[in-house]
Amino acid sequence: MAKHKMASQLGISPMQEEFTLERFKRTLLGKKTGIKSFLLDQKNVAGIGNVYIQDILFKARLHPNRKIPSLSEEEINALYEAIRDVLGRSIKAGGAAFEVDFYGHKGKFTATDFLVGYKAGKPCPECNTPIEKIRTGTTASYICPKCQKLE
């Protein structure tokens, strides 16, 4: 796959065995961008889209505009675990409900499976604060303003 022009430019998939915490930390070294922008760039980490990033950042308690240099060791560890958890739950469900696999089967990961993603105005599952939809660059983000502060 690495021989294909486009695939050769992709970062590691979070579900690969080689995606270790140490390797993830190395990909963050020297980066100064916001964490959401970094994770959405397929050259850094492959396979994380805007659909899943909402809950990944929520589980890690990170605001999408947090800059990478501001992240603590504990926050990076939590982010790594959140990536593996959220994507793993989706894979077990066969992907998102709007996705179709190679065999034509629709995924079973539905809107009810999201923690905060696409739930503007609904209560945060942790603190009951209403989820907010905010602009982050060219995309929208769904956050709990209490659990995901921009510090």
N, C-alpha and C positions, 0 to 999 in steps of 0.2 A: 504494500500500500504506500510506503514511503517513496516509491519510485514515481507515483502519480504526481503531476505538477502541483495540484491543489492540496492533496493529502499530505504532501511532504512539508507543507507550511503549517500544518496543524500542531498545536501543543499536545501534550499527553492527555489522554482521557482519564477522568477521575476514577473510573471503574477498573482501570488497568492495575495489575499487581504492582507495577513500577511506580504508581502514583503514591509515594510514601509521604509522610509528614515532612521528612527532611528534604525530599525533592521539591515539594510544594514551597517550603521556606526558601529554597534556592531560587525558585522562579520569581519570588517577591523581592529578592535582594536588589537594591539600587533603584527600584521603581518608585516614582513619585506621584503617580496618578491616583484617582479615586478607586476604591476597591471594586465598585460595580463595573466601571469601565474596563478595569483590568480583567475581571472574570468573564466579561462578555466578549473580549478579544480572543477569538479562537486560536490565535498564535500562541497565547499564553497557556490556556487550558481549554481543551476541546470539549464541546458538548453541553456547555452551560448556556442556556438561552434565557431570555427575559422572563419566560413563564416560570422557570424554577428559581431564578435568582432572588425573587421576592422572599420565599420561605427560607432559602439558604442564609440570606443576610439576617432575617428575623431570628432564626435559630441561633445564630452566632451573636445576636444582639448588636449588630453593626448597622449604622446609618449608611446608605449607599454612597454618599458623598465623602465618607471618611477617606483620608489620604493614607496610602499604604505605610509611609514612615511613622504615622501616629499609632499604628497597631501594636499592642503589647504581645508578648510571647503567648499569654493565655488566650488573647483574642484570635491570634493566628491558629492556635491549636483548635479552638472552638469553630473557627471557620472551616478548617480542614474536615473536622468531624461532621459539620452541617452539610458540606458538599456531598460527602459520602452517604449520609443518611437520606437527604432529600432525593438525590438521584437514585439511590438504592430502592427507596419506597416506590418511586415511579416505575422503575424497571420491573419490580415484582408485580406491579399492576399492569404491565404490558405497555407502559407509556401513557401519555396524556390521551384523554378521550377523543381529541380531534386528530390524533396521529394514527397511522395505519402501519402495521409491520409488513415484512416481506411477503407474508402469506395472506394479506388483506384483512387481518384481524384488527379491530379498533382497540385502542388502549382503554383501560378502566380507571385511570387516575383522573378523577373529575374535580370540578370546582369545590365540592365538599371536602376533598382531601387537602386543599390548600389551607395553610394556617392563617396567612394574611393576604396572600396574593389575590388580587381582584375582589377584595372584600371591603372596599371603601365604605365607611360609616358603620360597619359591623364591629362588635366588641373584640378587642384583643383577647386571644385565648389565654393569656397570662395575667393581664391586669384589668381587663374590661374597658380600657381607654378606646375610643373609636379609632379605627384604622383610617389613615389619611392617604390620599393619592397625591403624590407630588411629582414635579418634573425633575428629572435628573438627566441633563444633557438632552439627547434626542428621544429619550424614552420616558415612560412613566414608571414610578415606583410606588409600591404600597408598603407603608411602614406604620408601626406603632410609635407615635411621638414620645411616649414615655419609656418604652423598652429600647428604642433605637435612637438615642440622642446623638446629635452631631457635636461632639465635644472638641 
